[in-house]
Amino acid sequence: MKTETFNTQFLLRETVAGVTTFFTMAYIIFVNPSILSTAGTGMSFEGVLTATVILSFSMTLLMGLYAKLPFAVAPGMGINAFFTYSLILGQQIPFSTALGMVFWAGVIFIFLSVTPVRVHIAKAIPHNLRIASAAGIGIFLSFIGLKNMGLVVSDPNTFVKIGTLSETTFISFSGLLLSFFLLRKKSPFAFLAGIGFVTLCALLRGAVSLPSSLLKAPNFSTVFMKLNFIEPLKLAYLPAIISILFTDLFDSISTFIGVSVASNLKDEKGAPKNLKEGLIVDAFATTAAGLLGTSSGTAYIESSAGIEMGGRTGWTSVVTALCFLPCLFLSPIAALVPSYATAPVLILVGGLMFRSVKELCFDKLEEVIPAFFAIILIPLTFSITQGILWGFMSHVVMFALAGRSQEIPKTLWGIAILSLLLVLI
């Protein structure tokens, strides 16, 4: 009887945790297709939505069954903006080639994850640069959100300026305030409520109209298996592939270590539980993303919401994965969502990523300046690649000038030299 009671409590706890994680991160079903199908990319909203849901379902399920961890996986915020605005729109790279770059970055990540190289790279990356990359990506996301909201517009003289405070801007900002309020209340519906509120206002204003059908079969004809395997192998694309790789590595290591330490999900040695297995799933998520037709997949920090609800095993992830499946048929509803409805999510997620700056070390100039370079160059160049590469190079140079070259690991010297070569390509 006790065992039966324990099993019932266990299943209830893991189920509640899994559903909580799903609702906390379900905004990605709307936001990711909205970003990747931006005008000019050539990517289909419905196709990207299908890819987003299948990637989230399959990799979250793998995280639960193989890594046995309560972490959900989905296309990463930040890297999807980089994929869209830096690679496709900025560098005019065809989306098929960009998907191929994601695929090869995942292949390299898999290799690193199953060999000791991963450990050496992880240990060599300076703490300040890990934090700076997250903060810089946060500013990058918020900038895109402010642009979609209409609060920031381009200007030929000052590059950017404040936009006209239109009705659209006011509605979008109201959605931001609603999501902020619910975030403060720790509601798992915070982001979805903001998106829903703004979309409802758009419907009432006649800015969008209801589709003829609320359900539609998944779209496998536009982006699924449309990647170019050969073109990304050109030397000119190596910097972006390396950038995707390091962004994935930063994201996954930070998420696994940060959440595991905070929630005491550690093994008998005090290390994050099943870290190697979790990173392998993360690597496969990037490879699979290129095949399915979306930007890189990664473990979501929102998984901490489910863990706070008691999720401690892979069954939490199994439940979250199953929650994604019905969303395969909701593309008509998702297509209703205008870009200014997802803008509040981009701004708030950016703010949440930026708060990591409190962990930066400000004691020494050689610690601060490389981190500052990474933070400021990511949004100003519209390129995560440039921010990360210049962060590595400046860290090594400034530590050497400060007489601290003996503190620079050999692996970091190698990364800095590689960064220089990638900048010069």
C-alpha positions, 0 to 999 in steps of 0.5 A: 500500500505504501509503495502504491501511494508513493507511486501515485504521489511520484507520478502526480508530482512529476506530471504537475512539474512537466505541465508547469515547464511546458506552459512556462516555455510554450511561448516558443511555439509562437515566437520561434516561427515568428522570428525565423519567418521574418520577411526576407528569410524565405522560411515558412511560418507553418514549416518552422512551427512544425520543426519547432514542435517536433524538435521540442517534443523529440529532444525533450523526450530524449532528455527524459529517457536517456539523460533522465533529467527534468530539462525541456529542450527547444530552439534557443532564444538568442540563437534564433535571432542570430540565425535570422538577422545576422546570417540570413538577413545580415549576410544574405545567406540562403536559409538552406545554407544556414540550416546546414551550418546549424547541422554541422555545428551540432555534429562538432558539438556531439564530438566534443560532448563524447570526448574529453575536449568538452571538459577542456573547453568548458574549463578554459572559457573565462567566467566573465565571458560566459556571463557577458555573452548571455548579457549581450544576447539579452540586449540583442533580443530586447533590441529586436523586441523594441523594434518589433514593438515600434518603440525603436526605429532606424534613423539615417543620422543617429542609426536609431531613434525613438519611434512614434507612440502609436496604438500598436506600441501602447497595446504591445507595451500593455502586454509587456506589463501584463507578462511582467506582473504575472512573472512577479507572481511566478505564473507559468502563463506569464508569457502566454498571457501577454501574447494572448492579450496583444493578439486579442487586441489585434483581433478586436482592432481588425489588424488580424482576422480569424482563420477559416480553420483552427486546425491544420496538418503539420507542414513538412514541405517547406523547411523540413530536410531543406538544408544544404550539407555542402555549401556551409563547409566553405571557409567563409562560413566557419566563424558563424559555425563556431559561433553557433557552437560556442553559443550552444555550449555556453547556453547548455553548460550554464543552464545545466550547472546553474539549475542543478546547483540551485535545485540540488540536482547533483551526483554523489561528487557534487557535480551536476547530475548526468551532465555528460548525457544532458550535453549529448542530448543538447548536441543532438538537438542542434544537429536535429534542428538543422534537419528539421528546419529551425535554429539550434535547440538547447536546454531551457532555463524555464525548466527550473519552474517545473523543478521548483514544482517538485520535478526531479527525474526524467519523467518530468521531461516525458510529460513536457514532451507529450504536451508539445504534440497537440501543438503540431496542428495549431499553426492557423492559431499561431499564425494569428499572432503579430510580431508586436505580440511577441515583442514583450517576450523578447524584451522580458527574456532579454532582461532576464538574460541581462541580469546575469551581469551581477555575477561579473567580476569588476575588480580588475580592468583586464576582467571588465574590458573583454566582457564589455567588448562581448556585451556591447559588440553583440547588439551593435554588430547584430552578430553574436559571432563578433561579440564572442570572438572579440571577447576571447581575443581581448581577454587573452591580450589584456591578461598578457599585458596585465602580466597575468599570462600564466593564468591563461589556459593553453586551450584558451590561447588556442581559442583566441588564435582561432578567433583571430583567424576567424575575424580575418577570414 
